[in-house]
Amino acid sequence: MRVEIWSDIACPWCYVGKARFEKALRDFPYRDEVEVVHRSFELDPGRAKGDVQPVITMLTKKYGMSAAQAEAGEDNLGAQAAAEGLDYRTRGRDHGSTFDMHRLLHFAKEQGRQEQLLDLLYRANFAEERSVFDDDERLVELAVAAGLEAEAVRTVLADADAYADDVRADAREAAQLGASGVPFFVLDRTYGISGAQPAEVFAQALAQAYGERPPLKTVDGGEGADACGPDGCAVPQQ
C-alpha cells in the first residue's frame, strides 16, 4: 500500500501531522507493506528567496490577525507539538521561501535519504534557533547530516532549475486531487485525509484502505509454466 503525503516545511501542522501519522503507522500490523512517499507543496509559492520575516509578522500581515492572536496561535501549536513529543519554539522563528528545500528533498529522494532530510528540516525550522531560510550553508549542513554529499548539495542549490519541475509537478498533482492545503495524505489513491488528524483517524484509514485493496488477479495462459518454489525448481525432462 502506498501513502503519499503532501506537506511544506513551513507548515506547523505538517510537522505535527507527520508525528501523528507515524504513531498510527508504528502500530499498524502491516506497516512493512506500506510505502510512504513525501511530496512537495509550497504554502507561499510566490515568495522570493530573500524575503524572510518573523513568523508573527507574517501571520499578522497575511491573515489580518493581531500580534496577540498570532502569539496565542503559536502557543497552541507549541502545546500540540509537545503532546506528540516534538520541540517547538513559539517565539523567534522566521518564515521564508521553501522552494530550495523542496528541490533538495527531491534530490534526497533519489539518494534514498528523503525521510532523514525532511525530519532534519522540520526540526531545524520549528525547534532550533538558527534560520533555515537565510543561508544556503545551513541547508548544506542539514543535508550532510541526512547523509548527502556536501558538494552535490551545493550544486543543486546553485542551479535554480534543478528539480524545480518535480516540485511544481507535485503541486499540480495536489491540485488535481483536490488538495487546497497541507498536510494532505492520500492512501492508495483511494482515500484522502486533510489536516493533522489524531493518530486514531490515521489508524482507522490505514486499516480501511488496506482491507479494501482488490485481490491479486492471476493471468493463466492455459498451460502450466515452469517455476521455482519451496521444493526446488522444475527441470524439464528429456
Secondary structure, DSSP 8 states (H G I E B T S, - for coil): -EEEEEE-TT-HHHHHHHHHHHHHHHT-TTGGG-EEEEEE--SSTT--TT--EEHHHHHHHHH---HHHHHHHHHHHHHHHHHTT-----SS-EE---HHHHHHHHHHHHTT-HHHHHHHHHHHHHH-SS-SSS-HHHHHHHHHHTT--HHHHHHHHH-TTTTHHHHHHHHHHHHHTT--SS-EEEETTTEEEES---HHHHHHHHHHHHHT---------SS----EETTEE-----
